[in-house]
Amino acid sequence: MNLANQLTFSRIILAFVFIIFIHQPGVAPAIIATFIFTIASLTDYFDGYVARKYGLENDLGKLMDPIADKLLILSAFVVFVQMRIIADWMMMLILAREILITGLRMFALTKKKVIAAEKAGKHKTVSQIAAVFIILGFIIFERSVVALSGWTSTVELWWTVGINLTMVVTVALTLISGFSYLWNNRNLVSLEGSRGQ
C-alpha cells in the first residue's frame, strides 16, 4: 500500500477516533476531537497531492478516497444527531444524497463512464466540512460556558439559531449539488432506460 493510500485509510481510522473523543464529557475531549477532525480533513488534500506528484494514483485510491471522505463527514453528523444537536431529518437528507450520487457514479463506471466532480459538489463538501467545524466550535463553547455556570436562555437561543442556520445552508447546498449531478447526467440514466425497453 503506497503513501497516498495510507493517508486515505488513516482518514477512516481518524473518523472512529474522532467519534470516541467527541462522546467524552468536558471541554478537553471536544478540543481533541476538533484537532483530530482537522488532521483527518487535511489528509483529504494530501493524499491526492501525494498521489499526483509521485504518480501513485491507482484504482484502490480512486475507490477509497470518496468513501473515506463521506465516512468522516457523515460520522460527524451522525454523532451530532445522537447528541441532539442537529435534527435527524437534516442528516438523513445528506445521507440520502450521498448514497444516491455514489450509486450514480458506480453505475456510470459500469458503463465505462466517469462522472467528473462539479463545482456544486465541491461547494457542498466545503460547506459540510465548515458546518462540522462550526458545530464543534459551538460544542466547545457550550461546554466551556457550562463549566463556568454561565449558560442562560439567551445563550441557548443563539446556540440553537446558529447551528440551525448553519445546517440549513449545508443541507440546501447538498441537495442542490445532488440535483445538479442528476440533471447533468440524466442522459446516462435515460439511455439505459431506453435500452431496457
Contacts in CASP RR format, 6 or more apart in sequence:
PFRMAT RR
TARGET T0000
AUTHOR 0000-0000-0000
METHOD contacts of the structure
MODEL  1
MNLANQLTFSRIILAFVFIIFIHQPGVAPAIIATFIFTIASLTDYFDGYV
ARKYGLENDLGKLMDPIADKLLILSAFVVFVQMRIIADWMMMLILAREIL
ITGLRMFALTKKKVIAAEKAGKHKTVSQIAAVFIILGFIIFERSVVALSG
WTSTVELWWTVGINLTMVVTVALTLISGFSYLWNNRNLVSLEGSRGQ
1 9 0 8 1.000
1 60 0 8 1.000
2 51 0 8 1.000
2 56 0 8 1.000
2 58 0 8 1.000
3 50 0 8 1.000
3 54 0 8 1.000
3 56 0 8 1.000
4 47 0 8 1.000
4 48 0 8 1.000
4 50 0 8 1.000
4 51 0 8 1.000
4 54 0 8 1.000
4 56 0 8 1.000
4 57 0 8 1.000
4 61 0 8 1.000
5 47 0 8 1.000
5 56 0 8 1.000
5 58 0 8 1.000
5 60 0 8 1.000
5 61 0 8 1.000
5 64 0 8 1.000
7 43 0 8 1.000
7 46 0 8 1.000
7 47 0 8 1.000
7 50 0 8 1.000
8 43 0 8 1.000
8 47 0 8 1.000
8 61 0 8 1.000
8 64 0 8 1.000
8 65 0 8 1.000
8 68 0 8 1.000
9 64 0 8 1.000
9 68 0 8 1.000
10 40 0 8 1.000
10 43 0 8 1.000
11 40 0 8 1.000
11 43 0 8 1.000
11 44 0 8 1.000
11 47 0 8 1.000
11 68 0 8 1.000
11 69 0 8 1.000
11 71 0 8 1.000
11 72 0 8 1.000
12 64 0 8 1.000
12 67 0 8 1.000
12 68 0 8 1.000
12 71 0 8 1.000
12 72 0 8 1.000
14 36 0 8 1.000
14 37 0 8 1.000
14 39 0 8 1.000
14 40 0 8 1.000
14 43 0 8 1.000
14 72 0 8 1.000
15 40 0 8 1.000
15 68 0 8 1.000
15 71 0 8 1.000
15 72 0 8 1.000
15 75 0 8 1.000
16 75 0 8 1.000
17 36 0 8 1.000
18 33 0 8 1.000
18 36 0 8 1.000
18 37 0 8 1.000
18 40 0 8 1.000
18 72 0 8 1.000
18 75 0 8 1.000
18 76 0 8 1.000
19 75 0 8 1.000
19 79 0 8 1.000
21 29 0 8 1.000
21 30 0 8 1.000
21 32 0 8 1.000
21 33 0 8 1.000
21 36 0 8 1.000
22 29 0 8 1.000
22 30 0 8 1.000
22 33 0 8 1.000
22 76 0 8 1.000
22 79 0 8 1.000
22 83 0 8 1.000
22 136 0 8 1.000
22 139 0 8 1.000
23 29 0 8 1.000
23 79 0 8 1.000
25 143 0 8 1.000
26 143 0 8 1.000
26 147 0 8 1.000
27 140 0 8 1.000
27 143 0 8 1.000
27 144 0 8 1.000
27 147 0 8 1.000
30 136 0 8 1.000
30 137 0 8 1.000
30 139 0 8 1.000
30 140 0 8 1.000
30 143 0 8 1.000
31 140 0 8 1.000
33 136 0 8 1.000
34 133 0 8 1.000
34 136 0 8 1.000
34 137 0 8 1.000
34 140 0 8 1.000
37 72 0 8 1.000
37 76 0 8 1.000
37 132 0 8 1.000
37 133 0 8 1.000
37 136 0 8 1.000
38 133 0 8 1.000
40 72 0 8 1.000
41 72 0 8 1.000
41 129 0 8 1.000
44 65 0 8 1.000
44 68 0 8 1.000
44 69 0 8 1.000
44 72 0 8 1.000
47 61 0 8 1.000
47 65 0 8 1.000
48 65 0 8 1.000
50 56 0 8 1.000
51 57 0 8 1.000
51 58 0 8 1.000
51 61 0 8 1.000
66 102 0 8 1.000
66 105 0 8 1.000
69 125 0 8 1.000
70 98 0 8 1.000
70 102 0 8 1.000
73 125 0 8 1.000
73 128 0 8 1.000
73 129 0 8 1.000
73 132 0 8 1.000
74 91 0 8 1.000
74 94 0 8 1.000
74 95 0 8 1.000
74 98 0 8 1.000
76 132 0 8 1.000
76 135 0 8 1.000
77 86 0 8 1.000
77 90 0 8 1.000
77 91 0 8 1.000
77 94 0 8 1.000
77 95 0 8 1.000
77 128 0 8 1.000
77 132 0 8 1.000
78 91 0 8 1.000
80 86 0 8 1.000
80 91 0 8 1.000
80 135 0 8 1.000
81 87 0 8 1.000
81 88 0 8 1.000
81 91 0 8 1.000
83 139 0 8 1.000
85 135 0 8 1.000
85 138 0 8 1.000
85 139 0 8 1.000
85 163 0 8 1.000
86 135 0 8 1.000
86 163 0 8 1.000
86 167 0 8 1.000
87 167 0 8 1.000
90 167 0 8 1.000
90 170 0 8 1.000
90 171 0 8 1.000
93 171 0 8 1.000
93 174 0 8 1.000
93 175 0 8 1.000
94 128 0 8 1.000
94 170 0 8 1.000
94 171 0 8 1.000
94 174 0 8 1.000
97 174 0 8 1.000
97 175 0 8 1.000
97 177 0 8 1.000
97 178 0 8 1.000
100 178 0 8 1.000
100 182 0 8 1.000
101 177 0 8 1.000
101 178 0 8 1.000
101 181 0 8 1.000
101 182 0 8 1.000
104 115 0 8 1.000
104 181 0 8 1.000
104 182 0 8 1.000
104 185 0 8 1.000
104 188 0 8 1.000
104 189 0 8 1.000
105 115 0 8 1.000
107 188 0 8 1.000
107 192 0 8 1.000
108 114 0 8 1.000
108 115 0 8 1.000
108 185 0 8 1.000
108 188 0 8 1.000
111 188 0 8 1.000
111 192 0 8 1.000
113 188 0 8 1.000
115 181 0 8 1.000
115 185 0 8 1.000
118 177 0 8 1.000
118 180 0 8 1.000
118 181 0 8 1.000
118 184 0 8 1.000
120 173 0 8 1.000
120 176 0 8 1.000
120 177 0 8 1.000
120 178 0 8 1.000
120 180 0 8 1.000
120 181 0 8 1.000
121 177 0 8 1.000
121 178 0 8 1.000
121 180 0 8 1.000
121 181 0 8 1.000
123 173 0 8 1.000
123 177 0 8 1.000
124 173 0 8 1.000
124 174 0 8 1.000
124 176 0 8 1.000
124 177 0 8 1.000
124 178 0 8 1.000
127 169 0 8 1.000
127 170 0 8 1.000
127 173 0 8 1.000
127 174 0 8 1.000
128 170 0 8 1.000
128 174 0 8 1.000
130 166 0 8 1.000
130 170 0 8 1.000
131 166 0 8 1.000
131 167 0 8 1.000
131 169 0 8 1.000
131 170 0 8 1.000
134 162 0 8 1.000
134 163 0 8 1.000
134 166 0 8 1.000
135 163 0 8 1.000
135 166 0 8 1.000
138 159 0 8 1.000
138 162 0 8 1.000
138 163 0 8 1.000
141 159 0 8 1.000
142 151 0 8 1.000
142 159 0 8 1.000
145 151 0 8 1.000
145 155 0 8 1.000
182 189 0 8 1.000
END
